[in-house]
């Protein structure tokens, strides 16, 4: 099974084009929500809303928030090994 990205890249008619608008079916969206819930990343938001508002809202769980921060945080560039050795020597002095 090829991924959508591979299929997109291999289509010569689409070379140089960018995806701007796309849609997911309701079933695909619901499957994603169930998967995120099963992984403990989101939960239903319990914030009180008006009686007319019958939609379901989702919020990150504490674990979901922690994981998001870990995945999205910018990492410090590691020092080259020679510089790292000098830094370690300075820290010990």
Residue, then its C-alpha position, 0 to 999 in steps of 0.5 A: x500500500x503506497x502512502x498518500x505522500x508517495x502517490x502525490x509525489x509520483x503523479x507528474x501532473x501534480x509536480x510543483x503544486x501544493x495541496x491547499x484544500x482537502x476534506x476528510x469523511x466524517x468516518x475518518x474524522x471519528x476514527x481519528x478522534x477514537x484513536x486519540x482517545x484510545x491513546x489517552x491524548x484527548x478527552x471530552x471537554x466538560x466546559x458548560x455551554x449553552x443548551x443550544x450548543x450540542x456539539x462535542x468539544x475535545x481537550x488535551x489530557x495532561x499526558x497529551x499536553x506533555x507529549x505535544x510539548x515534548x514533540x514540538x519543543x525546539x531542541x538545542x543543537x548539540x555541541x560538536x564533540x571537541x567543544x563538548x569535551x572543553x565544556x565538560x572540562x570547564x564545568x568540572x573545574 
